Amino acid sequence: MGTEENRILWVFPNYRTVDEENSLPRITPQEKLMIAVKDSFDPYAFPIAGAFAGLSQAENQYPSWGRGAAGYGKRYVGALGDQTVSNAMTEAAFPIILHQDPRFFRLGRGGILYRTSYAVSRVFVTRADDGGAQFNYSEFGGNAVMAGAGMLYYPRQDANIGNAAVRFGSQIIFDMIANIGKAFWPAVKHWLVGE
């Protein structure tokens, strides 16, 4: 499960990417859960949440949390909560319940446009446990749960459908961008260090 390249740009956790030709036809519920745990509690997951909290702080999202260290701390907890709930739902709970495979199957062939469109499409299409293609209910359902759960830990004044929709949409877009990074990381790494 995963490759030896468990980080993109040597930082971002990448435990669910496998090369398509090396992929196993099925992973167990325990393996799905381990992907979510590794992605959520990887040492680099914490500074990544910090970066998202910093963006939120700079934009003064959730203004009732205020500015300064206290406001940043609250935004950090919110970002970490979003990240952890999203991973738990999209990589473990929904894939286990719906018998979907949470892994990203990297093509490693084709031109830039073809591989990019494939990477983006994996937000919408995933493999079922039986190997067939199906709509990625885990991605959309899991991130909808994350957006809704945020209404429990974001400030009451800001816990509304609009902000939940923004968190949901932002996560879908982030996952598309992450898939593109996963698709091209081996080539970029080879270009940078010659491995």
N, C-alpha and C positions, 0 to 999 in steps of 0.2 A: 504494500500500500504506500503510495508516494514513491518518489525517486530519491536518489542521493542528493538531488537538488531541492532540498526542503526549504529553501529561501529564494526569493526573488530579490535581486540587487543585494544579496547577502544579508538582508534585513527582514523582509516581509515573509511571514509564515506561509508555507505552501505545501501542506501535508496531503492535499487531495488531488494533486496532478499526477497523472500517469501517461506514459506514451501509449498511444492507441494500439500499436502493434504488440505491446507487452502487457496489455491489460488483462486481468483475470475476468472471466465472465460474470463473477458474482462475488460480493463481499458480504460478510456476516453482519448482523445487527451490532455485535460488539465492535467490529472494525469501524462501522459507521460512527458509533459513539466515540471511539478513540480518535477519529479524525476531528470531531468537534472539540474534544477535550484538548488535543494538541494545538489546534488553531486558537482556542480561547485562552490557554494558559502558557503558551510559548513565551519565553522571556521578552521577546520583541513585541508581543501583543500589547504590553503595557505602555511603551513609549508611542506606539501607533495610536492608542486611545488618547494619549497626551497630545499628539499632533492634532487630532480631530477636536479635542477640547480647546486647543489654542485657536483653531479656526473659528470655532463657535464663540470664543471669548472676543476675538478680533471683530467679529460681526455683531457682537452683543446680542446673540441669540439668547432667548430666555432672560430678558432684562431684569426680571424680578430676582434673579440670582445675584445680581450686582456685578461689580467689577473687582479687580484685585485678586489676591490669592484665594480668598473664600469663594468668590464667583468661579474662578478657574477650577478649584477643587470640586465644586458641585458639577460643573460641566464635564470634568474628567470622569467622575462617577457615572454620569449619564452616558457618556461615550463608551465607557467600559461595559456598562449594562447593555447598551444597544449591541455592541460587538459580541458579547457573550450570549445574549438571547438569540441573536441572529444565527450565530454558529450552531447553537444547540438545536434550534428549530430547523434550519435549512440543511444541516449536515447530519443530524441524528434523528430527531423525533419524527419529522415528516417523512424522510426517506425510509425509516424503519416501518412506520405505519402504512405508507403508500407503496412500499416495495420498489423504491427508486434508488438509483445509484448516485450518491452525492459527488462522485469524483469528476474532475475535468479531464477529458480524454484529449490530450494534445495530439494534433495531426502530425506535425513535423515535416509536412510536404506541401507543395503548392506555393503559389505566389503570395505576395503580401496581402492583396485584396481578398483573395480566397481564404487565407488563414485568418485574417481579421474578421471577415464576415462569419466564418465558422465559430470563432471564439465568442463573438457577440451573440450568435444564435443559441449558444449553449445556456444562456440565461433563460431562454424560452423552451428549449428542447433538451431532454436528458434521456439517459438509458433507464429502462426498467430493470429490475433484478434479472429478468429473463433475457436481457440483451436487446429487446426491442426499443425503438424510440417512442417517446411520449412527451406530452406537455410537461414542463417542469413545475408541477404543482408545489413541490418542496420549496423551490426558490420563492415563488410568489406567496404561498401560504405561510412559510416560515418568516418571511420578512413582514408580512401583514401582522403576524402575532407579535414580532419585535416592535413594530410601530405602535400597536395597541397597548402592549405591555409598558411602553414608555410613558403612557398616560398615568401610570402608577408612581413613577419616580421623577418625572419632570414637574416643575412647579404648577400648582393648580391653575394659576392664571394662564399658563401656556399649554396646558394639557387639553388640546382640542383636536378636532378632526383635521384641520388644516395643517397643524404642525406634525401630526402623525403621518399625513400624506406626504409631507416634505421628507420626513425621515425614511419612509418607505421608498419613495422615488429616488432619493439620494443613494440608498443602499443598492437598489437595482442598478443604477448607473455605475456606482463604485464596483459592483461585481462584474459588469461588462468590461470596465477598464482593467480590472484584475485579471480577467480571462485573457485579454489581449497581452498583458504582461506575461502570463503563464505560457501563452502560445509562442512567444518570441524570446523568452529568457535564455534558452540554451544557445541560440544564435548570437544574442547580445553578449552573453558571457564569453563565448568563443572569440568574438570580435575584441572584447576588452582584455582578456587574459590569455587567449590562445589555447584554452583547454577544449 
